Amino acid sequence: MHKEFANLRRRPLFAPVWLAALGAALVIALAIWIFASASTTTILVMRHAEKATLPAEDPPLSMAGEGRAQELAHVLGEAPAEFRIQGIFVSEFRRTQETVRPLANRLGVPVIVVPAADIALVADRARNEYRGGHVLIVGHSNTVPEIVERLSGHKMPAMAETEYGIVYVISLPRFSRASVTRLDFP
């Protein structure tokens, strides 16, 4: 009988050890999940490059615009691998697509065409489909401020029809507020 009580006294000691080990494993798993999901999404939002005056309906890029598109491909195409653009969103208009064509060809990334009028769609797709990545959105003078506001919650001033060198860099951390940096290129 004494042996039976001895076995019973030893078994309760294992329960706290196993419970502590199980609790530690859960804490470690939770920490790994939080670390993995705590990534920041970086979204660059800019207006298309300079456009030609004709045809008025859907003009291509002007010579200056083609030069700006090449410079964009050079600047963003030279980024280290961990900062490279992984996806590009453009509107259905020729000038936005021509602005990113040299960059997309250089990086081999997809160009996703989204209707210019659907600000919510482009913002939500960029945020959700490229979480933790780097995305470029090329819009128009009347859509860029709205896209930035939709992504960041920050009110942006209207863009003039002559402004082409503005790039908004939006950082979207998983667990804190978005930040916006405005870059002005010549």
Wavefront OBJ file of the C-alpha trace (Angstrom):
o trace
v 0.000 0.000 0.000
v 2.861 2.306 0.737
v 4.145 1.870 -2.857
v 0.781 2.953 -4.318
v 0.819 6.186 -2.342
v 4.380 6.839 -3.433
v 3.348 6.600 -7.111
v 0.410 8.899 -6.535
v 2.645 11.502 -4.919
v 5.009 11.546 -7.906
v 2.355 11.958 -10.603
v 1.076 15.377 -9.505
v 4.589 16.743 -9.913
v 4.493 15.988 -13.653
v 1.293 17.991 -14.262
v 2.848 21.396 -13.461
v 5.923 20.552 -15.530
v 3.857 19.550 -18.562
v 1.511 22.492 -18.157
v 4.462 24.878 -17.943
v 6.070 23.292 -21.028
v 2.774 23.503 -22.938
v 2.316 27.133 -21.877
v 5.862 28.003 -22.965
v 5.305 26.312 -26.342
v 2.106 28.339 -26.850
v 3.870 31.581 -25.926
v 6.705 30.830 -28.357
v 4.244 29.957 -31.136
v 2.300 33.177 -30.487
v 5.523 35.240 -30.522
v 6.550 33.699 -33.842
v 3.114 34.415 -35.324
v 3.173 38.043 -34.146
v 6.701 38.553 -35.478
v 5.803 37.017 -38.838
v 2.620 39.054 -39.196
v 4.089 42.333 -37.953
v 5.453 43.251 -41.353
v 5.131 46.680 -42.906
v 3.671 47.186 -46.369
v 5.253 50.004 -48.382
v 3.182 51.571 -51.145
v 4.470 54.210 -53.537
v 1.741 56.318 -55.132
v 2.513 58.660 -57.999
v 0.978 60.339 -60.972
v 1.754 59.141 -64.500
v 4.592 60.847 -66.383
v 4.056 63.819 -68.697
v 1.515 63.153 -71.418
v 1.310 64.329 -74.999
v -1.421 66.751 -75.995
v -2.830 64.640 -78.822
v -4.951 62.610 -79.094
v -7.033 64.253 -76.395
v -8.979 61.056 -75.598
v -6.166 58.792 -74.331
v -2.801 60.425 -75.034
v 0.512 58.562 -74.863
v 3.524 59.901 -72.994
v 5.379 62.894 -74.354
v 9.151 62.794 -74.908
v 9.633 64.224 -71.401
v 7.268 61.577 -70.049
v 9.217 58.782 -71.731
v 12.372 60.139 -70.145
v 10.681 60.203 -66.721
v 9.512 56.597 -67.219
v 13.071 55.527 -68.008
v 14.379 57.370 -64.937
v 11.716 55.684 -62.787
v 12.860 52.299 -64.095
v 16.466 53.204 -63.334
v 15.809 54.469 -59.786
v 13.391 51.760 -58.647
v 15.033 49.026 -60.690
v 18.371 49.505 -58.893
v 16.893 48.938 -55.424
v 18.270 46.037 -53.355
v 16.215 42.837 -53.583
v 14.553 43.329 -50.190
v 13.217 46.743 -51.276
v 12.183 45.936 -54.855
v 8.721 46.618 -56.168
v 6.722 43.380 -56.237
v 3.551 44.589 -57.928
v 2.385 47.566 -59.970
v -1.151 48.918 -60.231
v -2.174 51.240 -63.076
v -5.399 52.565 -64.544
v -6.831 51.563 -67.881
v -5.315 54.626 -69.546
v -2.326 54.415 -71.840
v -0.226 57.049 -70.034
v -0.196 55.135 -66.732
v 0.742 51.886 -68.435
v 3.506 53.517 -70.489
v 4.898 55.148 -67.325
v 5.569 51.769 -65.681
v 6.378 49.643 -68.739
v 10.198 50.094 -68.525
v 10.171 49.323 -64.783
v 7.900 46.303 -65.139
v 10.071 44.916 -67.937
v 13.230 45.476 -65.926
v 11.901 43.820 -62.754
v 9.628 41.232 -64.370
v 6.731 42.127 -62.073
v 3.031 42.021 -62.912
v 1.181 45.154 -63.988
v -2.376 45.040 -62.709
v -4.920 47.228 -64.484
v -7.669 48.588 -62.238
v -10.316 51.124 -63.315
v -9.199 54.667 -62.460
v -12.555 55.449 -60.895
v -12.347 52.540 -58.420
v -10.091 54.044 -55.736
v -11.257 51.589 -53.073
v -10.410 48.561 -55.219
v -6.846 49.617 -55.986
v -6.158 50.609 -52.369
v -7.595 47.395 -50.941
v -5.836 45.142 -53.445
v -2.470 46.816 -52.902
v -2.842 46.575 -49.123
v -4.126 42.999 -49.005
v -2.424 41.215 -51.907
v 1.061 42.552 -51.164
v 1.041 42.604 -47.357
v 4.569 43.100 -46.128
v 5.772 43.890 -49.644
v 6.484 46.896 -51.840
v 3.931 48.136 -54.358
v 3.735 50.974 -56.885
v 0.429 52.605 -57.793
v 0.378 54.993 -60.751
v -2.711 57.166 -60.982
v -3.829 60.581 -62.158
v -3.829 64.081 -60.683
v -7.418 63.619 -59.516
v -6.953 60.080 -58.101
v -3.531 60.149 -56.388
v -4.653 62.276 -53.376
v -7.707 60.054 -52.897
v -5.639 56.854 -53.081
v -3.162 58.184 -50.506
v -5.993 59.250 -48.206
v -7.723 55.880 -48.566
v -4.513 53.989 -47.719
v -3.224 56.196 -44.915
v -6.134 58.151 -43.514
v -4.171 61.390 -44.094
v -5.872 64.167 -46.057
v -3.806 65.170 -49.099
v -3.917 68.442 -51.026
v -5.155 68.399 -54.601
v -2.552 67.992 -57.332
v -2.148 70.595 -60.046
v -2.368 69.485 -63.654
v 1.309 70.417 -64.075
v 2.670 68.363 -61.130
v 4.406 65.183 -62.269
v 7.315 64.574 -59.892
v 5.460 63.895 -56.636
v 5.777 60.423 -55.103
v 3.992 59.543 -51.873
v 5.625 56.766 -49.847
v 3.088 55.165 -47.535
v 4.236 52.815 -44.774
v 1.470 50.572 -43.473
v 2.634 48.745 -40.330
v 0.465 45.860 -39.216
v -0.076 47.094 -35.658
v 0.220 50.879 -35.770
v -0.774 53.940 -37.770
v 0.232 54.593 -41.351
v 2.794 57.234 -42.208
v 3.139 59.227 -45.420
v 6.287 60.769 -46.855
v 6.131 63.078 -49.852
v 9.070 63.065 -52.249
v 9.400 65.751 -54.938
v 11.479 64.865 -57.986
v 12.368 67.371 -60.725
l 1 2 3 4 5 6 7 8 9 10 11 12 13 14 15 16 17 18 19 20 21 22 23 24 25 26 27 28 29 30 31 32 33 34 35 36 37 38 39 40 41 42 43 44 45 46 47 48 49 50 51 52 53 54 55 56 57 58 59 60 61 62 63 64 65 66 67 68 69 70 71 72 73 74 75 76 77 78 79 80 81 82 83 84 85 86 87 88 89 90 91 92 93 94 95 96 97 98 99 100 101 102 103 104 105 106 107 108 109 110 111 112 113 114 115 116 117 118 119 120 121 122 123 124 125 126 127 128 129 130 131 132 133 134 135 136 137 138 139 140 141 142 143 144 145 146 147 148 149 150 151 152 153 154 155 156 157 158 159 160 161 162 163 164 165 166 167 168 169 170 171 172 173 174 175 176 177 178 179 180 181 182 183 184 185 186
